[in-house]
């Protein structure tokens, strides 16, 4: 799975934004509307709290837990006991670039680091679309959490200290933390279906990784079947079961996703990108891009 994640790195670029350091006490509630194309994350650094989502099971989070909502779903973070009669007003202050929200007139018993996570082209990203609606990494998660703990502590120290550059340092640490979180999730809970399931099966993973390493190659079904040590029919069945696409359809989707990421994040010409992702000409890429994303490559870059 690690090799697969390395190959998928261009499709899994993340840019975290730490929005607020929360220090809550008493009965408190912090609602979040459905996002406009980003993920929410919450890191519990002290105490306990609850997350509520429409038509979903309520989850309790403890100190050290990390929660990610990859699709930006509507949710509400609140205190454990909502029946408490006193809901203190919230005070907002700033420490350099960090916003701090705290309960007034009552000691804080819960602390959260909250933010949003931007995925490249999230609405059309194969990897993000395959993630579940919620990912939780628990503080009692053994060796996985042991590797997270120093990073979480460093983020909290930076935000607490308010020294010059704290926001930038904490954001970079959060980026590493989120990639580690996704890797840990994929290792501990292999998906049963979808693109990530494709990378979890030996036959389809070998073929998928070959495509990822050399998307510009003129792949044929016979070549791919040989790499997967399978017949053409077996390979097609494996791909359809895992990803819902035949191998060559997956290759097309991969090439276009890579092209889109390159257009948004680099300065290479469209002709260069077309050649490097496997299209014979800029015009050929433009036609395929228009069919898939309903916009021409040049227009996307201009926008």
N, C-alpha and C positions, 0 to 999 in steps of 0.2 A: 504493500500500500504506500510505503514511503516513496518508492520510485515513481509510482503513479502520481502522487501529490507533487513531486518535483516537476514532472512533465506537465502537470496542470497549472503550474504556478502562473503562467501568463493569463489564465482565466480566473485566477483566485486572488487577484490583487485587492488589497483592502486599504482603506484610509480611515482610521478612527478619528473621531472628534470627541474629546472628553467635555461633556456639557456642564456637569455640576457635581460638586461634592456635597452629599446630603448628610445632615446630622439631625436625626429626628428623635423625638420623645413623645410620650403620651399616645393618644389616638391620632394617627396621621394617615393621610391618603395622598397618593401622587399619580393621577391618571395620565395616560399617554394615548393620543389618537393614533390611528393607523398612519404609517409613514408614507411619504411620497417617493419611495424607491430606495430606502436605506434600511439597515437592520438596527435594532436596539440591543444594547448590552447593559448589564448591571453586575457589579462586583460588590458582594456583601463583605465589608471589612470589620464589622462589629455587630453583635446582636442577632436578631431574627426578624423576618418579615414574610409577607405573603404576596404572591402574584396571582391576580385574577384575570381571566380572559373569557370573552363571551363564548358560551357553549363549550367550555373546556374545563378540565379538572383544575381545582385550586392547588397550587404548589407552595410548599413552605421552603424558605431558603434560610440557611444558617451562615454564620460568619465563615468566610473562606470559600463560599460557593460562587460560581460564575454562571450567569444565565445569558444566553444569546437567543434572540428572536430573529432568525435570518430573513424573514419576509416582512418585518416591520409591523407585526399585528398589533391591533389595539389591545391595551392592557392597563391594569391598575396595580401599582405597588402600594401596600398598606401595612399597618401594624398588625400584629398577630391577633389581638383582641379588639375587634371593631365595636364592641359594646361599651367600651370605656366612654364615659359621658363628656370628657373634656377633650376638645380638639383644638390645640393651641394654634395661634396664627403663625405664619411662616415669615421669617426675616431673610432677606437676600443681601449678600455682601459680595465683594470681589477681592480676591487676593491675586494681584497681577492679572493674568488672563483667565483665572479660574473663578467660576461663579460658585458661591457657597450658599446653600439653602439650609436653614436651621429652624427648629421649633423655638418659639419665644416663651420664656418663663418656665421652662421645664427642662430638666437634664436630658441629654440625648442618650438613648440606650441602643440606637441602631444607626449605623453609618453605611452609606452606599456610595460607590463611584458609578455614575451613570453617563452614558454616552450613546453615540450613534456610530454605525460602521457603514461606510460607503463601499460597496462592491462595484468593480468595473462593469458597466452594462448589465446591472443586476436583472432587469426585466427580460433580457435575452441571453442570460448566461446559463449554459448547460449545467454547470456545477452548482450554482446557487439554487436553481430550480429543483435540483434533486435533494436538497437538504430538507430535513423535517421542520415543522413549524416552531419547535423549541428544542434547544440543546442546553442541558444543565450538566456542569461538572461539579461534583460534590467535594467538599473539603476532606472527606474521609476516603478520597479516591486513591490511596496508596502512593505508589511511585509517581503517578501522573501529577497528583497534587503537590508532591514534594518539589517537582520541577517548577510548578506554578508559583509556589509560595514566595520565593525571593523576589520574583518580578512583581507580584501583587504588593508586597511590602515596599518595594522601591517606588512604585506608582504612588502609593499612599504617602510615603515620606516626601516625595517631590511636591505633591499637591498641598500637603500640610506645611511644608517649609516655606513655600512661596518665594523661593530664590529665583534669581534671574534665569530665564530659560526653562523654568519648571514645566510649563505647559508643553513645550516642544519635546522635552525628554520623556515626560509621562505619556505623550501620544505615541512616540516611537516604541516605548515599552509595551503599550497597549496593543500596538500592531503585531508585535512578536507574540504576545499572549494570545491574541485571537487566532493566529495561525496554528499555534500549539494546541489551542482548544479544539479547533476543527480536526487536526490530526488525531488527537486523543479520542475524539468522538468516533471517528471513522475506524480507529483501531479497536475500540471497545464495543462498538455497536455496528458491525458491518451491515449495510443496507440490504434489504431483501430484493429490491428492484430499483430501476432507474440507472442513470449513468454511472453512479458510484458503485452500484452492484456489478456493472460491467468490469470495472477495474478491480473488483474483489475476486473474480473467477480467473483461474490460471489461463485458460484458452483465450478468453476475450481480453484479459488484461495484457497479454503478450501482444496481441494485435493492436489494441488501443494505444499502448506505449510506443509501438513502432510508428504508428501514425503521428503521435505527438512529437516524436523525435525528428521526423522528416515529412511534414505535411505537404511539401511541394512535390514529392515523388509521385510518379504516375502509377499509383497503386491499382492493381487489378485483383479481382476476387480470388483467382488462383494463387497469387503471391501471398495474399493475406491468409488464406487457408493453410498454406505451407508454414507460415510463421506460427499459426495457432495449432499446428499438428492436428488438423481436422479436415474433414471433407467440406466442400463448399456449403452443402445443405446444413451440416451440423453447425458451421460457423454462423450462417444466417440465422438459424434458430436461436443460437446462443445470444447473438446481438439483439434480436427482436425481443426475446424474453427479458433481457436485462435492461435494455435502454429504450425499447419500443421502436428502434430503427434498424434497418439493415446496415451492414458494414459500410457500404459506399455512401449511404445517406448520412451516417454518422460522420464520415470523412468530410462531406460537404459542410455539415453543420460546424465541425471543428475548424475548418479553413475560414469560414465566414466569421466565426467568433474571434479567431485570432486576428483576422484582418480588421475587425471593428475595434479591438483593443489597441492595435497598432495605430489606427487612424486617430484615436482619442488621446494617445499617450506619447506619440513620437512625431518626428518631422520628416520621415521618409516619404518619398513621392508615392502616389497611388500605384504607379507602374512598378516601383520596387516592391511594394507590399504584395501586389498581385503575383509577381514572380516568386516571391519567397513563401507564399502560402499555397501555391500550386495552380495558379491561373495563367493561361498562355498570354493574356494581354490585359491591359487596363480595362478595355471595353468588356471583356468576358467577366472580370470581377464586378464591374459596375452593374451589369445585367443581373448577375446572381445576387448581388447585394440588394438591389432594388426589389427583387422577388421576395427575399427573406425579411428585410427590415423596412420596406416601403420608403426607402430614401436612397439617393445616390451617395457614393462615398465622398465625393467632393462637397455635397451639401451638408453631410454629417460633420465633416471637419470644419466647415465654415460656421456651422451653428455652435 
